[in-house]
Amino acid sequence: MKLKYIKHIFPDIQVARFNMAVWQKSEEDSLSFIGREVATAGEKGEPDTGILKLFEVNEDGSIIKERVIWRPIYEGINLEDPRVLELPNENLIIGLTSVLRDKK
């Protein structure tokens, strides 16, 4: 398939959104996303951290649902890099990378 155009899914935002997993419910036109949202870069020598959000976007690109599904805990487990595998009967397997952060 040849790429016809690139669409900006989240225009006019003041944060970065990374590593989005995406899926589409059968017989619906909307797309669902899970991704990490980062408002500011980490301090020098430190990684950035951010929340995981769930989005649903309709066919014209409007966000119809946006919800925080996880907040990081410093010096604890951070979740990132979501992946989605669609199974039969509208079931999903969602996988995440977990990172243990400890300044000690």
C-alpha positions in Angstrom: 0.0 0.0 0.0 1.3 3.5 -0.9 1.2 6.2 1.7 -1.2 8.9 0.5 -0.9 11.5 3.3 0.1 11.9 7.0 -2.5 13.1 9.4 -1.7 14.9 12.6 -3.8 13.0 15.1 -3.2 15.4 18.1 -2.7 18.9 16.6 -2.2 21.9 18.9 -1.0 20.1 22.0 1.7 21.4 24.3 2.9 17.9 25.4 4.7 15.1 23.7 3.0 11.8 23.1 5.0 8.7 22.4 4.8 5.0 21.4 1.0 4.8 20.8 -0.7 1.5 20.5 -3.8 1.6 18.3 -6.7 -0.6 17.5 -10.1 -0.3 15.9 -13.3 -1.9 17.1 -15.0 -3.9 14.4 -17.9 -2.2 12.7 -16.9 1.2 14.2 -15.1 4.1 12.6 -13.3 5.4 15.7 -9.7 4.4 16.6 -8.5 3.8 20.2 -5.0 4.7 21.3 -2.9 4.1 24.4 0.2 6.1 24.7 2.6 7.9 27.0 2.3 11.6 27.5 5.2 13.7 28.7 4.8 17.4 29.7 8.4 18.2 30.4 11.8 16.6 29.7 13.6 14.8 32.5 16.5 16.6 34.4 20.0 16.2 32.9 21.0 12.6 33.1 17.4 11.5 34.0 14.8 10.0 31.7 11.5 11.8 31.2 8.4 10.3 32.8 4.8 10.6 31.8 1.3 9.3 32.3 -0.4 6.7 30.1 -3.5 7.9 28.4 -6.4 6.2 26.6 -7.8 8.1 23.6 -10.6 7.5 21.2 -10.7 9.5 18.0 -13.5 9.6 15.5 -13.1 9.5 11.7 -12.8 13.3 11.4 -10.0 13.3 14.0 -11.9 14.7 16.9 -11.1 13.2 20.3 -14.2 11.7 21.7 -12.6 10.1 24.8 -9.5 11.0 26.7 -8.6 9.4 30.1 -5.5 9.0 32.2 -5.1 5.2 32.9 -1.8 5.3 34.8 0.4 7.8 36.7 4.1 7.1 37.3 5.4 6.6 40.8 8.9 8.0 41.2 11.3 5.4 42.7 8.9 2.7 41.6 7.7 0.9 38.5 7.0 3.0 35.4 4.9 1.7 32.6 5.6 2.6 29.0 5.7 1.3 25.3 2.2 -0.1 25.1 1.5 -2.7 22.4 -1.9 -4.2 21.5 -2.8 -7.5 19.9 -6.3 -7.9 18.7 -7.9 -11.3 19.3 -11.2 -12.7 18.0 -14.5 -11.6 19.6 -13.4 -8.0 20.3 -10.8 -9.1 22.9 -7.4 -7.4 23.2 -4.1 -8.3 24.8 -2.3 -5.2 26.0 1.4 -5.4 26.8 3.6 -2.8 28.5 7.3 -2.4 29.3 7.9 -1.9 33.0 10.9 0.0 34.2 12.1 0.0 37.8 13.5 3.4 38.7 15.5 3.8 41.9 18.0 6.7 42.5 19.8 4.6 45.1 
